[in-house]
Each structure stands twice: as structure tokens, then as C-alpha cells.
């Protein structure tokens, strides 16, 4: 996701040249390589250590890696639209199919993970906006939708479905994540600013309003043509939707910038400078993409060139942040500080495997020579005086 954030923000630069496109394409292929590496690693873990994988998925905190896989897939779809479609390597029909694959992937992933998360109580004094990642895949449907609409003819009836589904999930995702933001504000009112590794999660809070603002402006722009061509609602519906989207986006943009400043101002004083917590620092990149790209979009809509300059500066900062984080992550991996399971988790898996093997061997020893399973009555404990429970434990 951090690598995808680089080329997604670079794609918002309006003054383009071949060098910029080459850099974006390199990051696009690098992102796909990292995606395949991560998914294969998780698949191998699920096969070799299924109990550990199941524990991680059920963990209300660590389980967020599941929706993060979906978010990474979204950045790949956006990159495919920006770099593979213009060159003719993929067709508009394939992009349309990928959209519905993503919507299905997001729903199938988010709802079970939400059931796991809400099935357990949570301490509000330890709450972090990173929990909102469980909703992010559905919220990002609107962003994927307006990118898909770039490849479609507005007169195509399928464009209406993409437009409405984009609005539907964008509203669902934003209002749910907004509740998380409210809880986050309550938490910092109770305990103060987030510290340690949680300080990175503060930047996740600016993701929902930033991405929603970006999605609303672009979906509204496409609605002007789609609603008019298909004669939906009223003749002026498209223009009304667009005007309303720009107004709402401007307000959400202000909230996103505020939450960014709310996270960045105390950051250096609250973060722990330890390499073993470097993975959490990647939250500095992707959640900020929404409001950064909205800055460029608003600059074009409102004809404010200063917004384009701010977008360029923030894009350069995202690139520098990515470079620093990739170096520090490599150092942490080299020193063995990350990507290693805790000793107690390894012992749990080892003990579980040995216990399973031992039970199987004991069962085989009790089998009769003819290969039939043993009689359960023969395995019962000897009856002495007293009362026994169903499992043979002497009660009296």
C-alpha cells in the first residue's frame, strides 16, 4: 500500500512528461511484485501454520492485515487503469470486470472481519484509528469506481451501475469510518495524543474524509454526463450532483487537513524511535493520498494554482517518506526485528502438532490387529467404588 501510494499521488500531477510516467510505471510493477510476495507469504503461513494464521485472523487488532490485502488490490486496479489501459494492454471490459471483482472481494472480506471485531469488547483507552481499516476496502469502492468510469463510454448502461455502486459504497464506508473518527477523538480527550506505535495510526483518521472528498468530486463529474445521457432523475440532476459533491468535498477536505495536522504536530514527540516498530510507520503514506490528491483536484475545479503547488510538495514528501521507510524496513529485517513470530506463538504451534501426532499414535496402538478401531468400553477406566462422571473422572 505504501508503494501504491507513491504512484497514485504522482498520477495527480497535471503537468506530465515521459520521465514521470516511467517512474510511476516502475512503482506500479514494484507494487504488484510486493503484492504477490506478501500474498504468497501469507498463503504459505496458512498452509504450514494454520493455527497461527487463524489466530491472527481472529485477533481484533492484528486481523487488519486481511482488509489491507484488498486495499493493495485496489491500488493495483488504479495503476492498471492509469498505465496499462492507455497503452492497450488491457481492455475496458477487463477493467469493468475487475471492478466487480473488487466489490465482491471487499464485501466478502469486510463483513466477516467486522463480525470478528465486534464480537469482542474493546478498551476505548487503547483505541486507534487503524481499526477503521476494516471498513476501508468498502469505502475505497467510490475511488475505484471513478477510475473505472474513465475507461467507459458514458452512454454505456453499465456506467450507470458503476456510478451508483460507487456512491453507495462511498457513503457506507465514510459514515462507518466517521464513527471510528469520533471514537478516536473521544479517546485522545481521555488519554491524550496517541504515543508509541499507535502514533502512526493517527494518520489513518485523515483517510476517510480525504478519499471521500476525492471520490465525490470525480463521481459528480462523471454524473454530469451519465445522468444526462440516460435521462435519469431530472435534466439538471448531473449538474446538481456535481455542484453538491464539490461543496461536500471542500468541507471534508478541511476535516482531512485538520486531522493530518492533528497527527503530525505531536508525532515526533510521541513516536518511539525503535526499528522493531517500523512497519507501523507505513501508515504515514497511504491514508494521506486521499486529501493530497483532492488538493490537486480542487485546484483544477476552483482554478487555484497554489493547490497544485501544495500537491506537488506533498507528493515529493510522500516519495521521500517511502524511500526512508524502505531503507529502515530493510535494516529492521536484516537485524531480525520484524517478520518473526513471537516465541510463545511458535511454541503453541509446535505443541499443537506434537499433541496431534501423539494422539494419532496412541489411537493406532489401541487398535486391534484386524484393523478395526478399539472398543470405547475397553478404554474406560476401571470401576472402583464411588460415582464417576461421563468422562471417567471419579466424583466421590
N, C-alpha and C positions, 0 to 999 in steps of 0.2 A: 504493500500500500504506500509506503514511503517513497519507493521508486516510481510508482504510478503517479504520485502527487507531483513529481517534477515535470513530467511531460504534459500533464493535464493543465498545470499552471502556465507552462510555456505555450500551450495552444491558445491561451487567451491574449497573447501578444498580437496586435493588429499589423504592425509593420514587419512583414515576414520576408525571409530570404532563404536560399538553399541551405546555408550553414545551420540555421536554426532548425529547419526541418530534419536535417541529418542528425543533429543532437537529440531531437525528440524521438526519432526513429530508433536510435541506439538505446535510449532509455525504455522504449516500448518493448524491444526484443529482450532487454535485460529483465524487465518486469515479468515477461512471460517465462523466462528461464527460472527466475526465483519462484514464481508461482508453481511451476512443475516440480521444482526441488522441494518446496515446502509441502505440497500435497502428497508427493511420493513418500516423504519422510513420515508424515502423519499416517499414511496408509500402512507403511511398514511397522510403525509403532502399534497400530491397531491389530495387525496380524501377529506380531511377535509378543506384544504385551497387551492383550485385550483388556485385562482388568485395569491396568493403568490408564488406558485410553478411555474406558468407561467412567473411571473416577474423575478424569479431567472434564469430560462432557457433563457430568452431574454436578461439578463444582460450580457454585453460583458466581465465583469470581474468575477462575481460570477458564471456565467454559466459553468465554467470549472469543476464543480463537476460532470457534466454529463459524459465527457470522462474519468474522474477518476474512475467511476464505471467500465468502460470497462477495464481499466488498472488493477484494482483489480481482475477482472475475469481472466486476463492473468496470474497473479501470482498464481491463484488457478490451472489453467491448468498446469503450470510448476510444481507446487507441486504435482499434481496428477500423472504426468509422473515420478517424482523422487521417490515418496513414495508409491503410490497406484498401479502403474503398475508392479513394480518388485515383489510385493507380490501376484500378480494375482487377485487383487480385481477389476481391470478394464482391458478391452481387448484393443488390438491395434486398432480395428475397432472403438471403442468408442472414443479413443484419436484422430483418424483421423476425426471423425465426429465433435468433439469439436473444431478442428482446423478451419473447415469451419464455424462453428457457430461463432467463434471469429472473423473471417474475415468479415462475414456479419454484426455482431454486431458493429465492428469498423467502417465500411463504413456507415451503417445506422445512426450511432451516429455522426461521424465526419463531414460529408458533411452538414447536416442541421445546426450544431453548427457553422461551418465556414461561412455559409451564414448569420447567425445572426451576427457574429463578424465583417465580412467585410461589412455589411450593414450600419454600423455606423462609423463615423470618430473617430480617437483615437489621444490623445495628446502624442507625442513622448517623451515629458519630463517626462511622468508618465509611460512609457513603462516598462514592466517587463518580463523576460524570461518565467514566469509562463504561459503567453499566449500561449506558444508553446504546452501546454498540450492538446490543441485542435487537434494537429497532432499526439501526442504520440501513441494513440492506433494503428494507421496505421503503424507507424514506428516500433512498437514492434511486428508486424507480423513476421518479419525475426527472431526475438528471439524465438517466439513461434514455428516457422517452424523448426528450427534446433533441438529443443527439441522433437518435434513430430517425426522427422526423426530418432531419437534414437530408437523408438519403431517399425519402419518399416523395412521391408526387402528391400535392395537397388534394387533388381530385380523386385520389385513390380512397375508396371507402375504408380501407384498413387504417388509414391515417387517423380517422375519427376515433377508432378504438384505442390506438396508441395514445392519442391526446387525452381522452377521458380517463384511461387507466393511469396515465402519468399524474393527472390532477388528483385522482382518487387516492393513490398510494402516497403521494407527496403530502396530502392533508393528513392522512392516517399517521404517517411516520413523524411529521413535525409535531402534531399535537401530543402524541405519546412521548416523544423525546422532550417536549417542552415541560411536561410533568417532571421528568428527571432533572431538568434545569432548576425547577422550583425547589425540588428536594435538595439539590446541590447548594442553593442559596441559603436554605434553612440550615444545612449542615455547617457552612462556614460562619453563619451567625452564631452557631452553638460552640464550635471548636476553633474558629479562626481559619486562616488560609490553609489550604492543603500543604502538607510537607512530605519530605521523603520522596518515594517513588510516586505517590499519589499526586504530587505537584504537576506531573506530566499530564494527568487526567483532566486537569483544569481546562486544557485547550480543547478537549473533546466537546465542551459546552458550546463553543462558538461554531461547531459544525452544523447542527440542525438549522439555526436561523440563516447561516451563510449559504448552505446548499439549497434551502427552500427559497431564499431570495433569488438565487441564480436560476432555479427551475421555474419559478413563477414568471420571471421576465421572458425567458425563452419560450416557455409553453404559451404564454399570452401572445407572443409574436407570431407563433405558428397558428394560434387560434384565429387570428385576423383573417387568414386565407382559408383555413379549413372550414370554419363555421359559415363563412360567406358562400363558398363554393357549393356546399352541401345544403344551404338554405336551412340552417338549424337555429332554433330559438327565435331570434329576430334578425332583421338585416344589419343592425348595428351591434349585434352581440359580440362579434370578434373584436371590434374596436373598444367596446366597453370592458371586455375581459382583459384586454391588453393594458388599458389605462388603469384599471383596478389592480392588475398584477404589478405594474411599476410602482404604484403608491404603496402597496403592501410590502414589496421588495425593499423599498427605501427604508421603511420602518424596521424591517427585520435585519437589514444591513447595519443599521445603527446599533441594534442589540448585539449582533455578532462582533462588531468592533469593540463594543463595551466589554463583552465577555473575554475577548482576546486581551485587552489591556488589563482586565481584572486578573488574568492568569499570568501575564508576562511581567508585570511590575514587581510582584514579590517573588518571582521564580528563582532568581539566583540565590536568594537568601533562604529559601525553603528546600530546594533540591539537595539531596545527598550526593556528594561528588564521589560515587563509587561505581566502578566499571561493572559490578555484578547487577546493577540496576539500569544498564544502558538500553535494554530493549524497550523499557517504558518510555524512553526519550523519543522514540519514533512517533509518538503521539503529537510531537511538535509540527509534523509535516501535513499529513492528510487532512485532519479536521479543519485546517486553515485554508484549504484550497477553495472552499465554497465562497467565503467572503472576499478572498483575494481576486478570484475571477469575476465576482459580482462587481468589484471596483472597476474593472475594465469595461464590463457590460454597461454599467451605469454611466461611465464616461462617454460611451457612444450614444446612449439614449438621451442624456441630458446635455451632450456637447460640452463636456468639461474635460479639457485635455490634462488637467492636473491629476485626474483619476487614473489616466493611462500611465502617467509617470509613477504614481504610487504603486500601481500594479507591477510595473517593471522592477521597481526597487524590491518589493516583496517577493517577486519571482526569483530575483538574484539571491535574496536571503534564504529562500527555500532550497535553492541549489547548493549554497554554501553549507546550510544545515545538513543536507543529505550527505555531502562529502565528509563532513566532520563525523557524523554518526556512523557512516560505513567504515571509517578508519577505526573509530573507537570500538565498534562492534567486532571487527576483525581482531583487535587487540584482546578484547574480553574473551573471545572464543579461543584464541591462542593460549591464553593463560588458564583456560578451563573454568572460567567463571560463569559461563552461560551454556545453555543447551544440554545440561546434565541433570538427570533426575536426582531428587533427594535420596539419601541412603535409606530412609525408612520406607520410601515407595519401592525401591529395589528389593528390600527385604520382604515386603508384602507380596510382591510377585513371585519371588524365589520360594517363599514359604508356601504360597498357594499351589505352585507347580509341584513341589515335593510332596505336599499333603495329598494332592490328587493322584500322583504316581503311587504313593504308599497305599492309599485306599484301593486302588485298582489291583495292586499286587496281593493284598490281603484277601480281596474277594476271590481272586484266582486260586489262592491256596486253600480256601474253604470249599471250592468246587469239588464235586465228586469226580471220580475217574472217568465216568461216562460222558463228562462234558456238561451235565445238567447243573443249573445253579443250585446252591445249597438250600436246604430246608430252613426257613426262618425260625422254626421252632427249635431246631438244633443249635441255633445261635443264641437262644435266650439264656439268661443267667440261671444258675442252679437255684432252685427254690428252697430257701431256708424258712424258718419261722418268721412271720411278720407279713406286713402288707407291702406290695410292690406297685409302683406306678406303671403306666403303659410302656415306658422305655426301660423298665427293669431296675429302676433305682429303688432301693429299699427305703420305705417311708417310715416304718415302725420297727 
